[in-house]
Structures are given as structure tokens and as C-alpha cells.
Amino acid sequence: MPHFQVVFARVAAQRAEKTDPAVLMDSLIDRELLAQKGLELKLDRDVAVAVALADAKAEILAQAYLDNHVGSSSEDQGAVTAFYNEHPALFEQRRLYRVFELAVNAPPDSVAALKEHATRAHGLHEVAAWLKKQHLPFQEGGVTKASEQLAPQLLARLASMEDGQIEVLEVPGGASVVQLLHSEAAPLSRDAAAPMIEQLLRARKRADVSERERKYLRAKASIEYVVDLGRPRPPAQAQPLAGADITPTVFP
């Protein structure tokens, strides 16, 4: 099969439910024409372009190497059933959570004061007003997500909360203030959850293979490090735990 047909088949499979085949074909043709002109102008010899190409090639080869070791066989169904039974919160006891969150950038002493204030607040609007008075920058957003879509730390806390309750979770760079607005049961049967579990098990297998191969190859390789000691690191920023659509709110 010619190169362009291979590319089209691969990309079409990835976007089968999102892109019209005719539109996809036109976009690939446009990309190929532009790439050919770039080669004619020898842009692949530009330092930045050459570095990007080398990086992309290395990434593709590394992933292909892992794919070759992981293989393409389907996951053992006994392992799928075991995973389902071992994680009831994600499947049999799965819930949908509607959460509002404030991601706050704050030093540790301010986080302690924030926790104390949040215990007396009747809503996140009161917490936001307090943060404004303290000149602590924060981001706000709301989201509705299922158990498996939430960070484990947040899921464990939400599972023990009542509707309307507010909790403050410490995160690198500050705190996440979450209010559980509403939750409801949304269980998944073993058969419905099987595709998701197979994907998780395959990702776990891939991670195990990656770690094993990394250790093996590092033990055999001769590696030389070049270290830049003069570049300052940016300060840590608090990240939203709920994965919500966040709107920045920064007060001077």
C-alpha cells in the first residue's frame, strides 16, 4: 500500500467518529503539499526543524519498540473480571459527581487559615470573597464527572462527602477547595465496563514493559549528561483536581 494510503488509513481510524473522510483526505493532501514545498526549500536543514524532526522520530521509534514488546493480544477475561471486582467504586458503586472547585495559589500558612475559614463557610462564594480579601489568586470552575474520571485523591474524599459539603485539599503550590453540589449512582455492569478495563490493563502492561526495558537498556548503555545549572525554575502553581473548565480569577 502506498505511503499516503497508509497514513490516511491510520488517521481515519483514529478520527472515525469525528471527521468526514472527504474532509480528512483534503487536509492530508494539503499537509503533504505543504511538506513537499518545505523539502524543496530545504527547511528540514533548519536547526529548529531538524531538532523537532529528530525528536518526533525518536518518540515514534520508542513507542513502536514498546508496542512490539506489549503485543496485540486481547486481555485475559479473568483479569478483567478480577479488576472489576477489586474496584467497586469505579464500576458497581460508580457515581456521578457535580463539583465546583477553587484552585488556590497560596503558601502553607495561608492554606491553614483557608481550611479554618472553609469550615464556617456556607458556600464557595464566601470562600472566594475571603480569598479576595486576602489577595490570594485562585481559579474557579465547575464540572460533572464519573468516578473513573476523577483523581483518586479527590474521589476518595468525595465518596465520603454529603451534598453541599466543602472540603479543602492541599496540593503542590496551594490548595483545592471543592464543594460537592450533587452526586448520584451510575453503576456499570462488568460487560459494560470491560472495554475500559481492557484499556486500563493494557496501559498497565505497557507501563510495566516500559519500566523493565528502561532499566535494562540503561544498565547496558553508556550515558553522558550535559547539565545547565544556571536556569531558574518557575514557582509551582496549584492545579485543579477535578479537571474542571477553569476560569482564572486573579486579584492584585
Helices and strands as residue ranges (DSSP letters): H 3-14, H 21-40, G 43-45, H 47-70, H 77-86, E 95-105, H 108-118, H 124-133, E 138-146, G 147-149, H 152-159, E 166-171, E 174-185, H 190-220, E 247-249
